Amino acid sequence: MGSSVDDTTGALRTIDTELVATIEHLQRIYAELGAILESRTSASLPAGFAETGPDLSEADQSLLLIKSKVFDEGAIEDLKQMLIDLPRTDTDTKLDELTDDADRETRRRLGEQYAPVPAAVTQRYEWLGAPGERAPRGAAFAQQTVTEAVAELYNGAQREVLYRASLIGAGKLDELAALEAALDAAETPGGAEAIGAEATGVGDAGGGSGPSRASSGSDSDGGLG
């Protein structure tokens, strides 16, 4: 802070100015994200996604738009490349159409079918292991923003499927067993509270998450993309 009163005062004024600018910037982002989530649709895809993103669901397009406000340009370029390298499949369509009341066997099966996707992208893009490092406004801001977006844009069954896929892809079989145990407990009388975060976990949003190519990767682990 400096050795004199004048230096200290000047430093405090500089910090105050920077904080005001940061708060104003975050407020603009917050308002934009709120509008997207409230309408559950995206007015447009992020710049550069015109060719790779039109086939994505509205929820996925919204999540991409949100991520473009949270992560740096390099991370967004990687997301664009993921969409090129991993085109949509029937499994993606099933995830898009999955309803919140889907039975457990369907959720389990889709999780197994989708598991190769997060495993592949995490292996290729190592930063997905610590996506907060690619968030200019900090890991905490990125995690909170994307987690809230995923919770709003995708239903519980979809989030569970992606969580299952991330656990299988990462070889976290103990955590997968814990999820099954929590689901067992939730299906018993009075056991609904036992399901906790495992059954609905969307994971840390250091990058994000929800089903589909828009949110693949460790950000959806218990769930960028």
Buried (B, 14 or more C-beta within 10 A) or exposed (E): EEEEEEEEEEEEEEEEEEEEEEEEEEEEBEEEBEEBBEEEEBEEBBEBBEEBBEEBBEBBBBBBBBBBBBBBEEBBEBBBBBBEEBEBEEBBEBBBEBEEEBEBEBBBBBBBBBBBBBBBBBEBBEBBBEBBEBBEBEBEBBBEBBBBBBBBBBBBBBBBBBBBBBBBBBEBEEBBEBBBEBBEBBEEEEEEEBBBEBBBBBBBBBBBBBBBBBBBBBBBBBBBB
